[in-house]
Amino acid sequence: MEFFYKKVVNSNSTSQQLTSNPMKPIGIYLFLFFLSTIAINAQVKVDAELRPRFEFRHGFQSLFPDDADPSAFISQRTRLNAAYKNEYLNFYLSVQDIRVWGDVPQLNRADRNGFGVHQAWGELLFSPEFSLKLGRQLLSYDDQRIFGGVGWAQQARSHDAAVMKYKKGKSSFHVGAAFNQDGEANLNNILTTNTYKSLQYGWFHQDWDGVSASFLFLNNGLQFIDAFDADNHETRFSQTVGTHLKGSEEKLGWMANLYYQFGKDIGDNDLSAYLLALEASYKVEPKWSLILGGELLSGNDNGAPSNGENKAFTPFYGTNHKFNGLMDYFFVGNHASNVGLLDVYVGSVIGLGEKTSLSGRIHNFSAAADLAATDSKQLGVEADFVLNYNFKKDVNIKAGYSHLFASEGMEFLKNNFDDNSNYWGWVMITIKPTLFQTNLDQ
């Protein structure tokens, strides 16, 4: 008990402040006594995150129009995380506040719906191999193309799900399921919230020396609501099946994705779509790597399903900001059931010291299907640059700049022919202190 108290009261000035109010030491003693009690047979960690980000948007996500001003704002994510672990249970709670500086007045009575539970789950450890994870949680697999945490977004993504896990040696197998409702009810079974109605998935991963492979099956159900026929509110299911391959040998690394989608889309069209991706990296020097890759996502001619068939691939719950350019022109709340995408890119990561690195990528975008308005499928070229600086172990600073050079196809796709420059800049500071942690070796 004395050890915990000394960690908090470690100066004469602090001691005087505590003794000036006799209730303060009692509260601190009780809190520290609680932490020391639960730490006897368990591991406990409490940490936090503060992440403000300034952005200047002049053509972000869509081409910049005439007679408009660019936007500038500061968004912020604030999190408090608590993890608990013993021999039969993992428990995790993460609450967060998401806001834009100035979105409420200084003398506000309440915030604007920015506070919420990001994660709240418990994992029952039945054996060293088997566990069951229940609650609000991240679903993140492989390179996050189909399932990802979307960490760039201040709110990020989480699922209310149950996941059975098995891991032994170099093999892992997960089976997950989720079922969503608007709330408790005695009648009807219709979901109006903007999320999936239900999903089930299986994921298998195997490691070998220098090579790994994952296989994914996703059964994704979306709620259809018929405005004219109340008896036609049904869940329409699509299926995604595919593999993620990864390998490395000395200076060379590579990655490949292959996915296929079938079943029904939300519009009751027959779905037949695919994703192909291949990337290679080469370490020229210990602090200098080169990257070359390409990704093809199938699409629909003229940007819409026809004859009851949808050929456009949808990366449903992936971290799509990570792919196809940082300016989010494709698959980040947009470009669904459209002309698809062929993205060919080159990149490099250069270490500028022990704490600093610079990364850059140049993407060439073109449509995967025909554009009716133009003979060319070329959409444009985007250049992305990110400077990363690790100020301290729990403080990171990043800054980025992106510029899109739009082609005629992009103008038709976005219905904007104003011919303005499109660029985006940002600066982000991430502060992640550990507030309390028990000895992990005990």
ABEGO torsion letter per residue (X at the ends): XAAAAAAABABAAAAAAAAABAAAAAAAAAAAAAAAAAAAABBBBBBBBBBBBBBBBBGBGBBBBBGBBBBBBBBBBBBBBBBBBBAABBBBBBBBBBBBBGABBABBABBBGABBBABBBBBBBABAABBBBBEBBBBBBEAGAABBAGAABAAEBBBBBBBBBBBBEABBBBBBBBBBBAEBBABEABBABBBBABBBBBBBBBBBBGBBBBBBBBBBBBBBBBAABAAABBBBBBBBBEBBBBBBBEABBBBBBBBBBBEBBAAGBBBBBBBBBBBBBBBABAABBBBBBBBBBBBBBGGBBBGGBBABBBBAABBAAABGEAAGABGBGBGBGBAEBBBBBBBBBBBAEAABBBBBBBBBBBBABBBAABABABAEBBBBBBBBBBABAABBBBBBBBBBBBBAAAAAAAGBAAGBBBBBBBBBBBBBBBABBBBAAX
